[in-house]
C-alpha cells in the first residue's frame, strides 16, 4: 500500500462531528490533515488528541467564504503529509473545489482513494455522490455520502449522531469497503439506512490493478460498524 493511502483530510474539524471523525480515523492509523473554518482552538485541541494516538496531525484554515484561495489548504496538506488518500467532508465545510484538488492527489498516488461526504441533507453535497462515483470509479476512487439530519456545522459540541456517523465514515475508508461506491448512508441514532445512488455509465476504464473493475454500488441490509468488518 502506498504511504499516501494512510493520509486523510477531514474538513470541519472544529465541529463536533469533525472531531468524532478525526478521532475515529486516527484510531484506524491515518495521519490527518485537519481543516477548520473559524475555531482554530477547537481544531488544535482535536489535533492534540489525534497526536496522542501516535499519528501525525496538520491543522490549516479552510474558510468557504475565501474560495478559491482557501482550497489551497488541500495542497498544503498533501505536501506536509506526503499525499492524500482519503477526504472526509463534514457539513458546511467543503466545496467542490476542495474535492477536485483532493482527487488529483488520489489519482497521482496511483492507489485510488476514498471520498466521504457527510451532509445534513441528501440534497447537499450528497447529490454529487452518484455522479462522482461513476466518474471516478475508473481510478479506483470510491465516493459515498453519509447523511446526518441532526448535524449542525455551527455547533462544536458532539451531536446525538456524531459517533455513529464517525463509525460509518471509518468503515467507508477501511479495506473492507474498497468496492463500496455510490451509496448513501442515512444515520438516525443507531439506525443506518443504506440507499444506492443512481450510477451512470462511467465510460471506458483506464487499465488498473487486478480486481479494480469490481467496484460497485452496495445496498446491503446491515449497517457496517467497527465490530462487523
Buried (B, 14 or more C-beta within 10 A) or exposed (E): EEEBBBBBBBBBBBBBBBBBBBBBBBBBEBBBBBBBBEEBEBBBBBBEEBBEBEBBBBBBBBBBEEEEEBBBBBBBBBEEBBBBBBBBBBBBBBBEBBBEBBBEBBBEBBBBBBBBBBBBEBEBBBBBBBBBBBBBBBBBBBBBBBBBEBBBBEBBEBBBBBBBBBBBBBBBBBEEBBBBBBBBBBBBEEEBEBBBBEBEEBEEEEEBEEEBBEBBBBEEEEBBBEEEE
